[in-house]
Amino acid sequence: MTFPKFPIIAKTISGLEDVLVKDLESLGAVDLLKLNRAVSFTGDQPLLYRVNYCCRTALRILKPLFHFEILEQKDLYDRLYEYPWENFIDPEKTISIDAVISYTVFTNSQFVAQKSKDAIVDRLRDKLGKRPSVDLDDPDLRINVHLFKDLCTVSLDSSGQSLHRRGYRKNTGPAPINEVLAAGLVMLSGWDITTPLLDPMCGSGTLLIEAAMIAKNIPAGYFRDSYGFMKWNDFDSGLWERVRAESLARVSTLNLHLFGSDRSGRAIEAAGINMQHAGFQNDITLNEVSFEESVPPAEKGFIICNPPYDERIKLDDAVAFYKMIGDTLKRKYSGFQAWFISSDLESLKFIGLRPSRRIVVFNGPLECRFVKFEVFTGKKARG
Ligand SMILES: C[S@@+](CC[C@H](N)C(=O)[O-])C[C@H]1O[C@@H](n2cnc3c(N)ncnc32)[C@H](O)[C@@H]1O
């Protein structure tokens, strides 16, 4: 059976656009175009379902409905009101509007969301005599209004809740990393899935769980049961079951060598619960120990680590802390490739090793560097 093609947009975190292109390509997307914090591509209904289920580095998958030009503020309401919303919004259902704006006649995205909602609700009330209510937390239909300069794109959000909500994390520590960012970092690092991988400040274990899911080809949405598209009028449950079954048929039973440690007993307890819940208790070994006291779990390996940045987790002495990271790497981890993400660019320098890669990526509002150190013995270890 062939399905009609349509444009699709995957939204992501700033800095993950390149890995998102690869991620989407591997799932069958074509005509890929890298944008700012997004990638556009062409696909059909099976692909829309598949990318929601399997793509690790997208936050949301949008299906654009129409575009228009905005020359003055009233165009937003007028053009949204003209669209035949009554053809696919049941007024008994709930809606919510997400608005994103840049370089436009509007300065406030909340105002854009409000105006858009008014236009849609007024149209439905005038045409059907009833209006849908708004539910910001769990609406039946999420509509995305994106304004860039004078171009407005209105899309349906096929994901519903953000795709970073994978559903495996039952317990977190004080500064858990976003699951989409964690997957993106593992993919950016070039980890080859068989080399031993250590996160020596693993907190609730997100980086290791994402790495395990990547290595075993477990769909990103394996632990999640709902997506926005399931509430659409055209939802095809048979097709969804087929897409799911095809994706699950690719899961591998590879044995993994993943290691997590943290100096906090509570973090290790949380990581243990999450790993148990995700079914990785035989793939990931956890240890309550500080990085400085740690013993490398293998002669050679990979480290991917999200240490405190002195932001959400405060450090007594950030310079001394990052110096300790560098000293520990040099003392104990020769033969390892070590990746660290941090927004504390000054303190990062005190690791004292010369980074061989440096990638700009955002963790929430924080501009970070994801840096790679090749730890050698002897002369090369010096920065
Ligand atoms: C930003 S959090 C990591 C969050 C983790 N990526 C997650 O998703 O939950 C930093 C972690 O570093 C740990 N930590 C701080 N200093 C440490 C040290 N010297 N050795 C080992 N772990 C340390 C903290 O206990 C905390 O769990």
The ligand as an ORCA input file, in Angstrom:
! r2SCAN-3c Opt
* xyz 0 1
  C      24.544     16.899     36.745
  S      24.445     15.523     37.766
  C      24.366     14.183     36.652
  C      22.963     13.949     36.227
  C      22.787     12.715     35.372
  N      23.365     12.898     34.053
  C      21.315     12.347     35.288
  O      20.727     12.328     34.196
  O      20.709     12.127     36.330
  C      26.067     15.396     38.412
  C      26.302     14.228     39.322
  O      27.673     14.268     39.701
  C      27.779     13.690     40.979
  N      29.102     14.075     41.535
  C      29.513     15.288     41.965
  N      30.800     15.234     42.351
  C      31.234     13.967     42.140
  C      32.464     13.304     42.290
  N      33.534     13.931     42.786
  N      32.539     11.996     41.950
  C      31.453     11.328     41.454
  N      30.253     11.911     41.304
  C      30.143     13.218     41.619
  C      26.581     14.223     41.710
  O      26.273     13.380     42.823
  C      25.523     14.202     40.608
  O      24.763     13.010     40.672
*
